[in-house]
Amino acid sequence: MTTRDPAARLLRLLSLLQSRTDWPGPELADRLGVSTRTIRSDVERLRDLGYPVSATSGTAGGYRLGSGARLPPLLLDDEEAVAVAVGLRTAAAQTVGGIEETSLRALAKLEQVLPARLRPRLAALAAYMVPVPGTGPAVDPDVLATLAAACRDRRRLRFDYRDHDGNATVRDTEPHRLVSTGRRWYLVAWDLGREEWRTFRIDRLTPRTPPGPSFPGRPMPAGDAIDFVTRGVASTLGPCRTVATVHAPAAVVSERVPPVARVEHLGDDRCLLHIGAGTPLTLAVYLAALGLPFTVDGPGELLEALRQVAAHCGAATGDP
């Protein structure tokens, strides 16, 4: 479809350039219903307005919108604008230090420029969406940015670390991924001193900058970074642990257990639940609260606690 209005065509061209990395000139011309000569002219107009559009020649040539000295306005469709607003409102309740005020400022700016047709949708979200505040320790956003850059660039990173007993050490690592469980942030990294994969609580570490030399990729153990963190954190849940066979899909069970519990898929209607707690009675209550059929083989203290829970519940309802 031909876009005859030059201003509307310029906005449409900018929107296309923002939607993906590279655009061949003929494809842009086809999208806008104009000639490649007009595309070249419109690109020059964008450059005059301060947008850093680069061009390459040849059969594989095209146009790319680069990052400039200032942030250009973003062109968002209705769904993208609502998604950004929801993300900002949710981020304001999370466990990243200082992000609450920043997210709310960005949300206020977004709402000021929203079309009138979208404002009722955002008003409904504001009135009825209640994000659960993060209950874990807050992490420094600058620390997150430093760790993310080290993961991206594969640069070795040394940091001061305080373990759960308060012992202070200096770790030399190859950082791999950042994982958020909703309550805490973790760094998955290869510990060069201990020569093994480890997880580190990000609220307990202080990076030493600048980062060190680059390192080659190293394969993770079985599973991905999320599985690795989940297995590691689950091992610290408490002294009473069990592996329960739950007769329900893994996706259903995952929605009903804490993030640190590990759910292992067995079939469409069966999975293994690796879980622990401080006492056998607490663990028995966790399992009963699933509201799903399950079986466990032990330990003996857990089996006795389950019998106690069943007896108490039966007495409360008058059942034998």
VEXZANU-343475 format. One record per atom (N, C-alpha, C, O): x, y, z. Coordinates in steps of 0.05 Angstrom, whole numbers, padded with zeros to 5 digits, always signed. Each point is the difference from the previous one (the first is absolute). Example, Ala and Ser with C-alpha at 12.3 -4.5 7.8 and 13.67 -1.06 7.14 Angstrom:
+00264-00114+00156;-00018+00024+00000;+00018+00024+00000;+00021+00000+00013;-00028+00021-00027;+00016+00024+00001;-00015+00022+00014;+00010+00022+00004;
end
This chain:
+00017-00024+00000;-00017+00024+00000;+00018+00025+00000;+00019+00002+00016;-00025+00017-00034;+00016+00023-00002;-00006+00020+00023;-00023+00005+00006;+00045+00005+00006;-00003+00020+00021;+00007+00027-00012;+00024+00006-00004;-00045+00010-00004;+00005+00025-00015;+00009+00023+00018;+00016+00016-00008;-00027-00014+00032;+00006+00022+00018;+00030-00003+00009;+00006-00020+00013;+00011+00039-00019;+00029-00003+00007;+00005-00004+00030;+00016-00016+00007;-00031+00031+00009;+00004-00002+00029;-00008-00028+00010;+00014-00012+00016;-00038+00003-00025;-00009-00027+00008;+00019-00021-00010;+00005-00020+00014;+00005+00024-00039;+00019-00020-00011;+00026-00001+00016;+00011-00021+00005;-00002+00045+00004;+00024+00001+00016;-00003-00015+00027;+00018-00014+00008;-00041+00018+00004;-00005-00014+00025;-00002-00030-00004;+00010-00016+00016;-00023+00008-00038;-00002-00029-00007;+00028-00011-00005;+00006-00023+00008;+00011+00037-00022;+00027-00009-00006;+00016-00003+00026;+00014-00020+00004;-00017+00039+00014;+00014-00002+00026;-00009-00024+00016;+00015-00013+00013;-00042+00009-00014;-00011-00023+00014;+00012-00027-00011;+00006-00018+00016;-00004+00016-00042;+00011-00024-00012;+00029-00003+00008;+00009-00023+00006;+00007+00044-00007;+00028-00002+00007;+00004-00008+00029;+00020-00013+00007;-00039+00021+00011;+00002-00008+00028;-00008-00029+00005;+00007-00011+00020;-00022-00001-00039;-00011-00026+00005;+00019-00023-00005;-00004-00022+00011;+00026+00027-00026;+00020-00021-00003;+00026+00013-00008;+00002+00024-00005;+00020-00040+00005;+00027+00011-00002;+00006+00011-00029;+00008+00023-00002;-00013-00039-00018;+00008+00007-00027;-00024-00001-00019;-00017-00018+00002;+00016+00038-00020;-00021+00001-00020;+00012+00005-00028;+00012+00021-00004;-00015-00039-00015;+00008+00006-00028;-00017+00023-00011;-00024+00002+00006;+00036+00016-00022;-00014+00022-00011;-00025-00007-00016;-00021+00012+00004;+00023-00032-00022;-00023-00008-00015;-00023-00010+00017;-00024+00005-00007;+00030-00018+00029;-00022-00010+00017;-00014+00023+00014;-00024+00000+00003;+00040+00020+00006;-00013+00024+00012;-00017+00014-00021;-00022+00009+00007;+00032-00006-00031;-00015+00013-00021;-00026-00015-00006;-00021+00013-00004;+00022-00040+00004;-00024-00015-00004;-00020+00003+00023;-00024+00002-00005;+00034-00001+00029;-00018+00003+00023;-00015+00027-00001;-00023+00002+00007;+00038+00019-00015;-00012+00027+00000;-00012+00008-00027;-00013+00021-00002;+00016-00038-00018;-00012+00006-00026;+00012+00023-00014;-00013+00015-00014;+00040-00012+00017;+00014+00022-00013;+00025-00012-00014;+00005-00024+00002;+00010+00042-00014;+00024-00009-00014;+00024-00001+00020;-00001+00012+00021;+00022-00026-00029;+00024-00001+00016;+00013+00028+00002;+00013+00006+00020;-00017+00010-00041;+00010+00027+00001;-00014+00017+00022;+00013+00015+00014;-00039-00019-00011;-00015+00013+00021;+00010-00009+00027;+00002+00016+00019;+00004-00042-00016;+00010-00011+00025;+00026+00014+00007;+00005+00007+00023;+00013-00004-00043;+00026+00014+00006;-00005+00028+00009;+00014+00010+00018;-00033+00003-00030;-00006+00028+00007;-00011+00001+00029;+00007+00018+00015;-00025-00036-00008;-00012-00001+00026;+00021-00006+00022;-00001+00010+00022;+00020-00028-00029;+00021-00006+00019;+00017+00025+00005;+00008+00004+00023;-00003+00012-00044;+00015+00024+00005;-00015+00019+00018;+00012+00014+00016;-00038-00013-00019;-00016+00017+00018;+00002-00009+00029;+00001+00016+00018;-00002-00043-00014;+00003-00010+00027;+00027+00007+00012;+00002+00007+00023;+00019-00008-00040;+00027+00007+00010;+00001+00030+00008;+00012+00007+00020;-00026+00010-00036;-00001+00028+00006;-00014+00005+00027;+00006+00020+00013;-00024-00038-00006;-00015+00003+00025;+00015-00012+00024;-00009+00001+00023;+00033-00013-00029;+00017-00010+00022;-00001-00030+00003;+00011-00011+00019;-00025-00003-00037;-00001-00030+00003;+00024-00012-00015;+00004+00006-00023;+00013-00022+00037;+00024-00012-00012;-00007-00024-00018;+00003-00023+00009;-00011+00028-00033;-00006-00022-00019;+00024-00005-00018;+00010+00018-00014;+00001-00042+00016;+00023-00007-00017;-00010-00016-00024;-00021-00013+00000;+00037+00015-00021;-00007-00014-00025;+00025-00015-00011;+00022+00009+00003;-00028-00032-00014;+00021-00016-00013;-00009-00005-00029;-00023-00004-00006;+00043+00003-00012;-00006-00003-00029;+00004-00029-00008;+00009-00017+00016;-00016+00011-00041;+00003-00027-00010;-00026-00016+00002;-00020+00010+00009;+00022-00035-00019;-00025-00017-00001;-00010-00006+00028;-00024-00004+00003;+00041+00003+00017;-00008-00006+00027;-00004+00025+00017;-00002+00000+00024;+00003+00023-00038;-00001+00026+00014;-00028+00006+00010;-00019-00014-00005;+00018+00036+00021;-00025+00008+00011;+00004+00022+00021;+00020+00014-00001;-00040-00012+00019;+00001+00022+00020;-00003-00012+00028;-00013-00020+00004;+00026+00034+00014;-00001-00008+00029;-00001+00025+00017;+00014+00019-00005;-00032-00020+00025;-00002+00022+00019;+00019-00006+00023;-00005-00019+00015;+00025+00035-00012;+00020-00004+00021;-00007+00015+00026;-00021+00013+00001;+00038-00016+00019;-00004+00014+00025;+00015+00027-00002;+00023+00001-00009;-00037+00020+00016;+00011+00027-00003;+00007+00013+00027;-00001-00013+00021;+00008+00038-00023;+00008+00015+00024;-00024+00006+00018;+00003+00005+00024;-00027-00005-00036;-00024+00005+00016;-00021-00021-00006;+00001-00013-00021;-00019+00009+00039;-00020-00021-00003;-00023+00010-00018;-00014+00019+00008;+00010-00030-00031;-00022+00009-00017;-00026-00010+00011;-00001-00019+00015;-00021+00032-00023;-00026-00009+00009;-00006-00028-00011;+00005-00005-00023;-00017-00012+00039;-00007-00026-00009;-00029+00000-00011;-00017+00014+00011;+00013-00029-00032;-00027-00003-00011;-00011-00027+00008;+00011-00021-00008;-00031+00021+00025;-00012-00025+00010;-00028-00003-00010;-00015+00020+00000;+00007-00044-00007;-00028-00005-00006;-00015-00004+00026;+00012+00000+00022;-00038-00003-00024;-00017-00002+00024;+00009-00022+00019;+00002+00005+00024;+00002-00029-00035;+00007-00022+00017;+00027+00004+00013;+00004-00007+00024;+00015+00018-00039;+00027+00005+00012;-00002+00021+00022;+00014-00003+00021;-00030+00024-00025;-00002+00021+00021;-00012-00012+00026;+00010+00007+00021;-00031-00023-00024;-00012-00012+00024;+00020-00019+00013;+00002-00001+00025;+00013-00015-00041;+00019-00019+00012;+00022+00015+00015;+00008-00009+00022;+00001+00032-00033;+00021+00015+00014;-00011+00011+00026;+00013+00000+00021;-00038+00010-00021;-00012+00011+00024;-00003-00021+00021;+00005+00005+00024;-00014-00029-00031;-00003-00022+00019;+00027-00007+00011;+00003-00005+00025;+00018+00003-00042;+00027-00006+00009;+00010+00020+00020;+00013-00007+00020;-00017+00033-00025;+00009+00021+00018;-00014-00002+00026;+00012+00004+00022;-00038-00008-00022;-00015-00001+00025;+00009-00025+00016;+00001+00002+00025;+00004-00024-00038;+00009-00024+00014;+00029+00005+00011;+00006-00009+00023;+00011+00021-00039;+00028+00005+00009;+00001+00017+00025;+00019-00002+00015;-00039+00020-00012;+00001+00017+00024;-00003-00015+00026;+00006+00011+00021;-00014-00036-00022;-00004-00016+00024;+00022-00021+00004;-00001-00016+00019;+00022+00017-00036;+00020-00022+00001;+00023+00007+00018;+00001+00021+00013;+00019-00040-00012;+00021+00002+00020;+00026+00012-00011;+00022-00009+00007;-00024+00028-00026;+00023+00014-00010;+00000+00028+00013;-00018+00015-00004;+00039-00009+00019;+00001+00024+00016;-00002+00025-00018;+00014+00002-00020;-00031+00017+00028;-00003+00025-00014;-00017-00001-00025;-00005+00021-00012;-00004-00045+00003;-00014-00002-00025;-00030+00009+00003;-00013+00005-00020;+00003-00005+00045;-00028+00007+00004;-00006+00028-00011;-00017+00004-00016;+00033+00016+00026;-00005+00028-00008;+00005+00004-00029;-00014+00014-00014;+00036-00027+00004;+00007+00003-00029;-00022-00011-00017;-00008+00012-00020;-00003-00036+00027;-00022-00012-00016;-00025+00017+00000;-00013+00004-00020;+00007+00008+00043;-00024+00016+00002;+00003+00026-00016;-00019+00010-00012;+00043+00002+00012;+00005+00024-00017;-00003-00007-00029;-00013+00016-00015;+00024-00038+00006;-00003-00008-00028;-00029-00006-00007;-00009+00007-00022;-00005-00019+00041;-00029-00006-00005;-00016+00026-00003;-00017+00002-00017;+00023+00018+00034;-00014+00025-00002;+00005+00014-00027;-00019+00011-00011;+00044-00013+00001;+00006+00012-00026;-00015-00014-00022;-00011+00012-00018;+00010-00039+00020;-00015-00015-00020;-00029+00006+00000;-00012+00004-00022;+00000-00002+00045;-00029+00005+00002;-00007+00028-00011;-00022+00004-00009;+00041+00015+00011;-00006+00027-00010;-00003+00001-00031;-00015+00017-00010;+00028-00035-00004;+00000+00001-00029;-00018-00023-00012;+00000-00003-00024;-00013-00012+00041;-00017-00021-00011;-00024+00011-00014;-00011+00021+00008;+00002-00033-00030;-00024+00008-00014;-00024-00003+00019;+00000-00017+00018;-00020+00033-00022;-00024-00001+00018;-00013-00027+00000;-00011-00009+00020;+00012-00006-00043;-00013-00026-00001;+00013-00021+00018;-00013-00019+00008;+00038+00023+00000;+00014-00019+00017;-00002+00007+00030;+00005-00018+00017;-00012+00042-00011;+00000+00008+00028;-00020-00015+00018;+00007-00006+00023;-00031-00001-00033;-00018-00017+00017;+00012-00027+00006;-00003-00010+00022;+00018-00002-00041;+00013-00026+00005;+00021+00002+00022;+00002-00017+00017;+00014+00039-00019;+00021+00003+00020;-00012+00007+00027;+00011-00008+00021;-00033+00024-00021;-00013+00007+00025;-00011-00026+00014;+00002-00002+00024;-00013-00016-00040;-00010-00025+00012;+00022-00017+00011;-00002-00011+00022;+00025+00011-00036;+00023-00015+00010;+00010+00012+00026;+00006-00015+00019;-00005+00041-00017;+00010+00014+00024;-00019-00006+00023;+00009-00002+00023;-00035+00001-00028;-00019-00004+00021;-00002-00028+00011;-00005-00005+00023;+00010-00015-00041;-00006-00027+00008;+00024-00019+00000;-00002-00022+00009;+00025+00032-00020;+00024-00017+00001;+00016+00007+00025;+00009+00022+00004;-00005-00042+00014;+00014+00004+00025;+00024-00019+00000;-00002-00022+00009;+00025+00032-00018;+00024-00017+00001;+00009-00005+00028;+00000+00017+00017;+00009-00042-00012;+00010-00007+00027;+00027+00012+00003;+00018-00005-00016;-00013+00021+00037;+00026+00012+00004;+00022-00021+00004;-00005-00021+00012;+00028+00026-00023;+00023-00018+00004;+00007-00002+00030;+00003+00021+00013;+00000-00045-00003;+00006-00004+00028;+00029-00006+00006;+00008-00002+00023;+00007-00001-00044;+00029-00007+00004;+00016+00025+00003;-00010+00023-00002;+00036-00026+00007;+00018+00023+00003;+00004+00014-00027;+00001-00012-00021;+00000+00039+00023;+00002+00016-00025;+00029-00002-00010;+00019-00002+00015;-00016+00002-00041;+00026+00000-00013;+00005+00027-00014;-00019+00013-00008;+00044-00006+00005;+00007+00026-00012;-00002-00003-00030;+00012-00018-00012;-00027+00035-00002;-00002-00002-00029;+00026+00003-00014;+00005-00011-00022;+00014+00027+00033;+00026+00003-00012;+00016-00026+00001;+00015-00007-00019;-00018-00008+00041;+00013-00026+00002;-00012-00019-00021;+00015-00015-00013;-00042+00015+00010;-00012-00017-00020;+00011+00007-00028;+00006-00018-00016;-00004+00044+00010;+00010+00008-00026;+00029-00009-00004;+00007-00009-00022;+00010+00011+00042;+00028-00009-00001;+00001-00030-00006;+00016-00009-00016;-00032-00006+00031;+00000-00029-00003;-00010-00008-00028;+00011-00018-00013;-00032+00031+00004;-00012-00007-00026;+00021+00006-00022;+00002-00016-00019;+00012+00038+00021;+00020+00007-00020;+00023-00021+00000;+00010-00007-00021;-00002-00002+00044;+00021-00020+00002;-00009-00027-00012;+00015-00013-00013;-00041+00006+00017;-00011-00024-00012;-00001+00003-00031;+00008-00019-00014;-00017+00042+00005;-00002+00005-00029;+00027-00001-00013;+00003-00013-00021;+00017+00026+00032;+00026+00003-00012;+00019-00024+00007;+00022-00001-00011;-00031-00017+00027;+00017-00023+00009;+00026+00010+00012;+00022-00007-00009;-00024+00025+00029;+00023+00011+00013;+00001-00011+00029;-00020+00000+00014;+00044-00009-00006;+00003-00010+00027;-00006+00022+00020;+00005+00024-00005;-00016-00032+00028;-00008+00020+00020;+00007-00009+00028;-00006-00023+00008;+00020+00040+00006;+00006-00004+00029;-00019+00016+00016;-00007+00023-00006;-00002-00035+00028;-00018+00015+00018;+00004-00009+00029;+00008-00023+00005;-00014+00041+00013;-00001-00007+00029;-00027-00013+00005;-00020+00010-00008;+00021-00032+00023;-00024-00015+00005;-00003-00007+00029;+00020-00008+00013;-00044+00010-00002;-00006-00007+00027;-00020-00023+00000;-00022+00003-00010;+00029-00027+00020;-00018-00023-00001;-00021+00002+00022;-00001+00019+00015;-00016-00040-00013;-00022+00001+00018;+00008-00001+00029;-00015+00007+00018;+00041-00015-00013;+00010+00000+00028;+00015+00026+00006;+00010+00004+00022;-00009+00015-00041;+00013+00025+00004;+00030+00000-00006;+00013+00020+00004;-00003-00042-00015;+00029-00002-00007;+00005+00016-00025;-00014-00003-00020;+00035+00020+00020;+00007+00017-00023;+00022-00013-00016;+00021-00008+00012;-00024+00006-00038;+00020-00011-00018;+00001+00017-00025;-00017+00016-00005;+00038-00020-00011;+00003+00012-00026;-00002-00022-00021;+00015-00019+00001;-00034+00021-00019;-00004-00021-00020;+00009+00010-00028;-00004+00023-00007;+00017-00041-00008;+00008+00005-00027;-00017-00018-00018;+00002-00024+00002;-00018+00036-00019;-00021-00016-00014;-00001+00006-00030;+00011+00020-00010;-00024-00038-00004;-00008+00004-00027;-00031+00002+00000;-00013-00021+00001;+00002+00045-00001;-00029+00003+00003;-00016-00010-00024;+00009+00004-00023;-00032-00016+00028;-00015-00013-00021;-00028+00012-00004;-00007+00009-00021;-00010-00009+00043;-00027+00009-00002;-00009+00013+00026;+00011-00007+00021;-00031+00025-00023;-00013+00011+00023;-00028-00013+00002;-00014-00002-00021;+00006-00007+00044;-00026-00013+00004;-00015+00012+00023;+00011+00004+00022;-00036+00004-00027;-00017+00010+00021;-00021-00020+00007;-00014-00010-00018;+00011+00003+00044;-00021-00019+00008;-00025+00015+00009;-00019-00013+00008;+00019+00039-00010;-00023+00016+00009;+00005+00011+00028;-00011+00021+00007;+00028-00034+00009;+00007+00010+00026;+00029+00007+00002;+00008+00019+00015;+00009-00032-00030;+00029+00005+00001;+00012-00001-00028;-00011-00013-00018;+00033+00026+00015;+00015-00001-00025;+00026-00016+00004;+00012+00001+00021;-00005-00017-00041;+00023-00018+00002;+00017+00004-00026;-00010+00005-00021;+00036-00008+00025;+00020-00001-00022;+00009-00029-00002;+00009-00012+00019;-00012+00001-00043;+00011-00027-00006;+00027+00004-00013;+00002+00014-00021;+00019-00025+00032;+00027+00004-00010;+00018-00024+00005;-00006-00016+00018;+00027+00014-00033;+00021-00020+00004;+00020+00012+00020;+00012+00020-00006;-00009-00033+00029;+00018+00010+00021;+00028-00011-00006;+00005-00024+00002;+00013+00041-00010;+00027-00008-00008;+00016-00012+00023;+00015-00018-00004;-00019+00029+00028;+00014-00010+00023;-00008-00027+00008;+00016-00017+00009;-00043+00011-00011;-00010-00026+00009;-00004-00020-00024;-00006-00023+00004;+00009+00034-00028;-00002-00016-00025;-00026-00014-00001;-00001-00025-00004;-00021+00039+00007;-00027-00011-00002;-00020+00022-00004;+00005+00024+00005;-00029-00031-00016;-00022+00019-00003;-00011+00006+00027;-00004-00018+00017;-00002+00044-00012;-00011+00009+00025;-00022+00021-00005;-00001+00012-00021;-00017-00009+00041;-00019+00021+00000;+00007+00020+00022;+00008-00009+00022;-00011+00035-00027;+00007+00020+00019;-00024+00019+00004;-00010+00010-00020;+00003-00004+00044;-00021+00020+00006;+00011+00027-00008;+00021+00008+00010;-00035+00006-00027;+00011+00025-00010;-00001+00022+00021;+00017+00018+00000;-00035-00020+00019;-00001+00020+00021;+00023-00003+00020;+00005+00017+00017;+00010-00039-00020;+00023-00005+00018;+00027+00005-00013;+00021-00005+00012;-00021+00014-00037;+00026+00004-00014;+00005+00029-00008;-00019+00015-00004;+00044-00008+00003;+00009+00027-00009;+00021-00004-00022;+00022-00008+00006;-00029+00015-00031;+00020-00005-00022;+00024+00018+00003;-00001+00023+00010;+00024-00034-00018;+00024+00015-00002;+00004+00008-00030;+00001-00018-00017;+00001+00043+00012;+00002+00009-00028;+00027+00012-00005;+00013+00010+00019;-00004-00009-00044;-00013-00010-00024;+00001-00031-00001;+00015-00012+00015;-00031+00000-00033;+00000-00029-00002;+00027-00009-00012;+00015+00015-00010;-00011-00041+00012;+00025-00012-00009;+00000-00008-00029;-00017+00010-00015;+00035-00028+00007;+00002-00008-00029;-00024-00016-00008;-00016-00010+00016;+00013+00007-00042;-00022-00016-00011;+00006-00029+00004;+00022-00008+00004;-00044-00008-00006;+00003-00029+00003;-00017-00015-00021;-00020+00011-00008;+00028-00035+00000;-00016-00015-00019;-00025-00011+00013;-00002-00003+00024;-00018-00004-00041;-00025-00011+00011;+00005-00027+00014;+00018-00015-00008;-00034+00010+00028;+00003-00025+00015;-00028-00012+00003;-00018+00013+00009;+00015-00039-00017;-00027-00012+00002;-00010-00002+00029;+00015-00008+00018;-00041+00015-00015;-00012-00004+00026;-00004-00029+00006;-00001-00016-00018;-00003+00008+00044;-00008-00027+00006;-00028-00005-00011;-00012+00018-00012;+00002-00042+00015;-00026-00008-00011;-00021+00021+00009;-00001+00009+00023;-00016-00001-00043;-00021+00019+00006;+00011+00028-00007;+00022+00004-00010;-00039+00017+00016;+00008+00027-00005;+00006+00014+00027;+00000-00012+00021;+00005+00039-00023;+00007+00015+00023;-00022+00000+00021;+00005-00001+00024;-00031+00001-00033;-00022+00000+00019;-00001-00026+00015;-00003+00000+00025;+00007-00022-00039;+00000-00027+00014;+00023-00001+00020;-00003-00010+00022;+00026+00021-00030;+00024-00001+00018;-00005+00016+00026;+00006-00010+00021;-00018+00034-00024;-00006+00016+00023;-00021-00013+00018;+00003-00001+00024;-00024-00010-00037;-00021-00013+00015;+00010-00023+00016;-00007-00004+00023;+00024-00013-00035;+00011-00023+00014;+00017+00009+00023;-00001-00011+00022;+00018+00032-00027;+00018+00009+00021;-00015+00012+00024;+00007-00005+00023;-00027+00021-00029;-00015+00014+00022;-00017-00020+00015;-00003+00002+00024;-00009-00021-00039;-00017-00020+00013;+00015-00016+00021;-00011-00010+00019;+00037+00006-00024;+00016-00016+00019;+00004+00014+00027;+00009-00012+00019;-00016+00038-00018;+00003+00015+00026;-00027+00005+00013;-00001+00016+00019;-00020-00029-00028;-00027+00006+00011;-00003-00009+00029;-00014+00013+00015;+00028-00034-00007;-00002-00009+00027;+00009-00028+00002;+00005-00014-00020;-00002+00004+00045;+00011-00027+00004;-00018-00022-00007;+00009-00022-00005;-00036+00027+00004;-00019-00021-00008;-00007+00003-00029;-00013+00020-00008;+00021-00039-00008;-00004+00001-00029;-00012-00026-00010;+00003-00021+00012;-00017+00023-00035;-00011-00024-00011;-00004+00004-00030;+00002+00023-00010;-00006-00045-00004;-00008+00001-00029;-00027-00013-00002;-00003-00024+00004;-00017+00040-00009;-00028-00010-00002;-00008-00005-00029;+00007+00016-00017;-00021-00038+00012;-00012-00004-00026;-00028+00012+00001;-00018-00009+00014;+00014+00029-00030;-00026+00015-00001;-00014-00008-00026;+00011+00000-00022;-00036-00008+00025;-00016-00010-00023;-00014+00024-00012;-00025+00003+00002;+00040+00014-00015;-00010+00024-00014;+00022+00009-00019;+00023-00006+00004;-00030+00022-00025;+00020+00010-00018;+00020+00018+00015;-00006+00014+00019;+00031-00014-00029;+00021+00016+00013;-00007+00029+00000;+00006+00015+00019;-00019-00005-00041;-00007+00028-00001;-00020+00008+00022;+00002+00022+00011;-00020-00040-00005;-00020+00006+00021;+00014+00001+00028;-00005+00017+00016;+00023-00036-00012;+00014-00002+00026;+00018+00025+00003;+00002+00011+00022;+00011-00003-00043;+00019+00023+00001;-00014+00025+00010;+00012+00017+00013;-00038-00014-00020;-00015+00024+00008;-00007+00000+00029;-00008+00021+00011;+00011-00044+00003;-00010-00002+00028;+00023-00003+00020;-00006-00003+00024;+00030+00003-00033;+00023-00004+00018;+00018+00025+00000;-00002+00016-00019;+00018-00013+00040;+00019+00023+00000;+00020-00002-00024;+00005-00022-00010;+00005+00045+00002;+00019+00000-00023;+00024-00018+00005;+00012-00009-00020;-00004+00005+00045;+00024-00016+00005;-00005-00030-00001;+00020-00015-00001;-00045+00006+00001;-00005-00028-00003;+00005-00008-00029;-00005+00016-00018;+00013-00040+00014;+00006-00009-00028;-00020-00021-00009;-00005-00020+00014;-00006+00025-00037;-00021-00018-00011;+00013-00014-00024;+00010+00013-00018;-00012-00040+00017;+00012-00016-00021;-00022-00014-00016;-00015-00016+00012;+00013+00021-00038;-00021-00011-00017;+00005-00030-00003;+00022-00009-00006;-00044-00006+00010;+00001-00029-00006;-00019-00008-00022;+00006-00019-00014;-00028+00033+00012;-00020-00007-00021;-00022+00021+00000;+00002+00020+00014;-00022-00024-00030;-00022+00019-00002;-00015+00004+00027;-00011+00021+00004;+00011-00041+00013;-00016+00001+00024;+00016-00008+00025;-00011-00009+00020;+00038+00011-00021;+00016-00009+00022;+00027+00015+00000;+00011+00005-00021;-00001+00003+00045;+00025+00013+00002;+00012-00005+00027;-00013-00010+00019;+00039+00016-00016;+00014-00002+00025;+00004+00028+00012;+00007+00018-00014;-00012-00016+00040;+00003+00026+00014;+00022-00003+00020;-00003-00015+00020;+00025+00030-00023;+00022+00000+00018;-00004+00024+00019;+00001+00023-00009;-00006-00028+00034;-00007+00022+00018;+00011-00006+00028;+00004-00023+00007;-00001+00044+00009;+00010-00003+00027;-00012+00021+00018;-00012+00019-00010;+00016-00022+00036;-00010+00019+00019;+00015-00003+00026;+00017-00018+00003;-00022+00037+00016;+00015+00000+00025;-00008-00024+00018;+00017-00009+00015;-00042+00001-00016;-00009-00022+00018;-00017-00020-00017;-00011+00008-00020;+00008-00033+00029;-00017-00019-00014;-00029+00010-00001;-00014-00004-00020;+00004+00017+00042;-00028+00009+00000;-00004+00022-00021;-00020+00001-00014;+00039+00018+00012;-00002+00021-00020;+00000-00011-00028;-00016+00008-00017;+00033-00028+00012;+00001-00013-00026;-00027-00014-00006;-00009+00000-00023;-00002-00014+00043;-00025-00014-00004;-00022+00020-00007;-00017-00006-00017;+00017+00029+00030;-00020+00021-00007;+00003+00010-00028;-00019+00004-00014;+00044+00000+00006;+00006+00009-00028;-00013-00020-00020;-00014+00008-00019;+00019-00034+00024;-00009-00020-00019;-00031-00001+00000;-00012-00003-00021;+00000+00004+00045;-00029-00001+00002;-00013+00024-00014;-00021-00002-00012;+00035+00025+00014;-00011+00024-00012;+00000+00000-00030;-00012+00018-00013;+00026-00037+00000;-00001-00002-00029;-00028-00004-00010;-00007+00009-00021;-00009-00024+00037;-00027-00007-00009;+00001-00020-00023;-00019-00001-00016;+00040-00014+00014;+00004-00020-00022;+00008-00026+00011;+00013-00001+00021;-00021-00022-00034;+00008-00026+00010;+00031-00004-00003;+00011+00007-00020;+00001-00017+00041;+00029-00005+00000;+00007-00024+00017;-00016-00008+00017;+00040-00002-00021;+00011-00021+00016;+00029+00006+00007;+00014+00012-00016;-00006-00020+00041;+00028+00003+00008;+00008-00026+00014;-00016-00014+00012;+00042+00008-00014;+00011-00024+00013;+00014+00006+00026;+00007-00018+00015;-00003+00043-00009;+00014+00007+00025;+00009+00029-00001;-00006+00014-00019;+00021-00006+00039;+00010-00016+00023;-00022-00007+00020;-00023+00010-00002;+00030-00026+00021;-00020-00010+00019;-00013+00023+00016;-00024-00002+00005;+00039+00023+00002;-00011+00022+00015;-00021+00014-00017;-00020+00010+00012;+00024-00008-00038;-00021+00013-00017;-00025-00017-00001;-00022+00011+00001;+00025-00037-00004;-00023-00018-00001;-00017+00003+00026;-00024+00000-00001;+00038+00001+00024;-00015+00003+00025;-00014+00027+00001;-00022+00002+00009;+00035+00019-00019;-00012+00027+00000;-00024+00000-00018;-00020+00014+00006;+00021-00028-00029;-00023-00001-00018;-00024-00014+00014;-00022+00009-00003;+00028-00029+00018;-00021-00014+00015;-00013+00019+00020;-00024+00000+00004;+00041+00016+00009;-00010+00020+00020;-00018+00020-00014;-00022+00007+00010;+00031+00003-00033;-00016+00020-00014;-00027-00012-00009;-00021+00013+00003;+00022-00038-00013;-00025-00013-00008;-00019-00004+00024;-00024+00004-00003;+00035-00012+00026;-00016-00004+00024;-00012+00027+00009;-00024+00000+00007;+00039+00021-00006;-00010+00026+00009;-00022+00010-00019;-00020+00011+00009;+00024-00015-00035;-00020+00010-00019;-00026-00017+00003;-00022+00010-00002;+00026-00036+00006;-00024-00017+00003;-00015+00007+00026;-00025+00001+00000;+00040+00005+00021;-00014+00008+00025;-00014+00027-00003;-00022+00004+00012;+00033+00014-00028;-00012+00026-00003;-00027-00002-00015;-00018+00017+00004;+00015-00037-00021;-00024-00003-00015;-00019-00021+00012;-00022-00004-00010;+00030-00008+00031;-00016-00020+00013;+00002-00027-00013;-00015-00019+00007;+00033+00015-00027;+00003-00026-00013;+00018-00018+00018;+00017+00010+00014;-00022-00036-00016;+00017-00018+00016;+00029+00000-00010;+00017-00014+00011;
end
